[in-house]
Amino acid sequence: MLRWQVLIIKIKHLNMNKLQALTLALMTVLFFSTTAIAQTQKGNILIGSDITDLGLNFQKGSTQFNFNLNPKAAWFISDGLAVGGYVNFGLATVSGGGSDVSYGIGALARYYPTDKNVQKLEFSKRARFFVEANAGFGGTNPSSGASTNGVELGVGPGISYFITPNVALETLLKYNVIVGGGNSTTAQQLNLGIGFQIFLPGAKARQLYREEKQNMK
């Protein structure tokens, strides 16, 4: 085979590899450009949790541990709008001292704007802005100081970043207020939570539920 023929074959092979790589890259971009929107469509389910104030401090004569866990689940009743419930439990304790306990349970609603002007502000095709609100019953009870137990309300903005088609890392900044009884009639908090959510099609979620129910028999 002549050298120029070998060279042409190599060029064609190189171009084919580049074309395949470019095609794969374009498919990946297109896939993730629709993923964030597809996972918030009507009928899908989200399950996950936010974690705030997680820490462990070792100090001579005083070891401190604190965390706040906020699991939640919701169902998309329409594109971009999910409703569901949440549970919240927080604990801060110091060795040799008392413990601060907070709790909450209630309903939540989350809305992912579908307006194109809002979506233009999102820094990545994998990212989606949202607003979350909750209403329920909760309380904050420190070992010393004012405690409040009663109606809990919260609202705040957040952003979901899809690291896979079905899993998103999240940041949520939320203002919470509890109005009720105790040493103080009102307690207010501003929390920055970091967590994750799993987004599942409704059919897939029902299948997993049936499998778990069958395994428990």
URLIN-V871532 format. One line per field, one symbol per residue. phi: phi as a letter, one per 20 degrees, with the letter a starting at -180 (. if undefined). Layout:
phi=???
This chain:
phi=.ffffffffffffffffffffffffffffffffdffeffdegnfcdcrbdccleabdebgnbddcbabdcfbbbcfebgndccacbccbcbcccfncececcbabrdccccegdffffffeffbfedcfbcccbbacbaccffbofdbcrfdcbbrebbdceecgcccecccdceccdcrdpfcebccbcdddcabcddcfgfffffffffffffff
